Amino acid sequence: MCKHGDNQSYNLNLFVQVIYPHTAEQMKALGKTDEDLVEHLDRVQLAYLLNRDGGWDAIADWLDVLSGGEKQRIAVSCEHTKSKIR
């Protein structure tokens, strides 16, 4: 899971979880699209979350919603996003 602020994972939408540590404004300024983010989810085999959990705007307690493996893959996606989306 992506951690935010004081090392707590908040009920944030899926988009925020995937782009962390970037903001939506930074993503837009970098010219990144939803399709780019879907590619990141594909790399960690999580693109199905968009359909299963209600799309990018789905807000959930991701610690409860995601399985242990999904949490690990979201963390990998965050690290990949951090290094690749610049």
Backbone hydrogen bonds in HBPLUS format (Angstrom, degrees):
<---DONOR---> <-ACCEPTOR-->    atom                        ^
c    i                          cat <-CA-CA->   ^        H-A-AA   ^      H-
h    n   atom  resd res      DA  || num        DHA   H-A  angle D-A-AA Bond
n    s   type  num  typ     dist DA aas  dist angle  dist       angle   num
A0004-HIS N   A0008-GLN O   2.99 MM   4  5.58 160.9  2.03 137.8 144.0     1
A0008-GLN N   A0004-HIS O   3.20 MM   4  5.58 148.6  2.30 157.8 151.3     2
A0012-LEU N   A0010-TYR O   2.91 MM   2  5.58 116.6  2.32 112.0  94.9     3
A0017-GLN N   A0013-ASN O   3.16 MM   4  6.53 156.8  2.22 150.2 157.2     4
A0014-LEU N   A0058-ALA O   3.03 MM  44  5.80 132.3  2.26 143.9 156.7     5
A0018-VAL N   A0014-LEU O   2.97 MM   4  6.23 154.4  2.04 153.2 159.4     6
A0015-PHE N   A0056-TRP O   3.09 MM  41  4.81 158.1  2.14 141.4 134.8     7
A0019-ILE N   A0015-PHE O   2.99 MM   4  6.22 157.1  2.04 155.3 161.4     8
A0020-TYR N   A0016-VAL O   3.13 MM   4  5.92 131.5  2.38 141.9 150.5     9
A0022-HIS N   A0019-ILE O   2.79 MM   3  5.43 147.2  1.90 139.7 134.2    10
A0027-MET N   A0023-THR O   3.00 MM   4  6.32 158.7  2.05 152.5 158.4    11
A0028-LYS N   A0024-ALA O   2.99 MM   4  6.23 158.9  2.04 148.1 153.3    12
A0029-ALA N   A0025-GLU O   2.95 MM   4  6.14 161.7  1.98 148.0 153.2    13
A0030-LEU N   A0026-GLN O   2.96 MM   4  6.12 140.8  2.12 143.2 153.4    14
A0032-LYS N   A0027-MET O   2.97 MM   5  5.32 157.0  2.02 163.0 156.5    15
A0031-GLY N   A0028-LYS O   2.92 MM   3  5.02 155.5  1.98 105.0 112.7    16
A0036-ASP N   A0033-THR O   3.07 MM   3  5.19 123.3  2.40  97.3 110.9    17
A0037-LEU N   A0033-THR O   3.23 MM   4  6.67 152.8  2.31 145.3 152.3    18
A0038-VAL N   A0034-ASP O   2.84 MM   4  6.17 148.4  1.94 149.6 159.3    19
A0039-GLU N   A0035-GLU O   3.03 MM   4  6.29 150.2  2.13 143.1 150.5    20
A0040-HIS N   A0036-ASP O   3.17 MM   4  6.58 146.1  2.29 139.3 148.0    21
A0041-LEU N   A0037-LEU O   2.98 MM   4  6.36 156.7  2.03 148.5 154.4    22
A0042-ASP N   A0038-VAL O   2.76 MM   4  6.04 150.6  1.84 148.6 157.9    23
A0043-ARG N   A0039-GLU O   2.96 MM   4  6.22 151.6  2.05 146.3 153.0    24
A0044-VAL N   A0041-LEU O   3.20 MM   3  5.35 132.3  2.44  98.0 110.0    25
A0046-LEU N   A0041-LEU O   2.75 MM   5  4.87 171.8  1.75 141.3 143.5    26
A0045-GLN N   A0042-ASP O   2.99 MM   3  4.72 163.9  2.02 105.4 108.2    27
A0049-LEU N   A0046-LEU O   2.93 MM   3  5.69 163.4  1.95 124.0 128.9    28
A0050-LEU N   A0047-ALA O   3.15 MM   3  5.94 153.4  2.22 120.6 125.6    29
A0051-ASN N   A0048-TYR O   3.12 MM   3  5.54 130.1  2.38 107.9 118.9    30
A0052-ARG N   A0048-TYR O   2.93 MM   4  6.13 175.1  1.93 160.8 162.4    31
A0053-ASP N   A0049-LEU O   2.87 MM   4  5.44 165.5  1.89 140.9 145.3    32
A0055-GLY N   A0050-LEU O   2.64 MM   5  4.13 126.7  1.92 129.2 141.5    33
A0058-ALA N   A0055-GLY O   3.13 MM   3  5.56 166.2  2.15 115.9 119.7    34
A0064-ASP N   A0061-ASP O   2.79 MM   3  5.59 145.4  1.91 124.4 133.3    35
A0065-VAL N   A0061-ASP O   3.04 MM   4  6.21 153.5  2.11 143.2 151.2    36
A0066-LEU N   A0062-TRP O   3.06 MM   4  5.59 168.1  2.08 136.5 140.4    37
A0071-LYS N   A0067-SER O   2.94 MM   4  6.21 157.0  1.99 153.9 160.0    38
A0072-GLN N   A0068-GLY O   3.08 MM   4  6.37 154.8  2.15 144.9 151.5    39
A0073-ARG N   A0069-GLY O   2.96 MM   4  6.23 156.6  2.02 146.2 152.6    40
A0074-ILE N   A0070-GLU O   2.84 MM   4  6.09 149.1  1.93 148.9 157.4    41
A0075-ALA N   A0071-LYS O   3.03 MM   4  6.27 158.4  2.07 146.5 152.1    42
A0076-VAL N   A0072-GLN O   2.95 MM   4  6.29 151.8  2.03 145.4 153.5    43
A0077-SER N   A0073-ARG O   2.84 MM   4  6.04 154.3  1.90 142.9 150.3    44
A0078-CYS N   A0074-ILE O   2.82 MM   4  6.13 152.7  1.90 150.4 157.9    45
A0079-GLU N   A0075-ALA O   3.01 MM   4  6.30 158.9  2.06 147.9 152.9    46
A0080-HIS N   A0076-VAL O   2.84 MM   4  6.09 158.2  1.89 150.6 157.3    47
A0081-THR N   A0077-SER O   2.73 MM   4  5.92 159.1  1.77 150.4 156.8    48
A0082-LYS N   A0078-CYS O   2.82 MM   4  6.01 157.0  1.87 147.5 154.2    49
A0083-SER N   A0079-GLU O   3.08 MM   4  6.32 152.4  2.16 145.2 151.2    50
A0084-LYS N   A0080-HIS O   2.83 MM   4  5.86 151.3  1.91 151.9 160.4    51
A0085-ILE N   A0081-THR O   2.92 MM   4  5.33 159.4  1.97 141.2 145.2    52
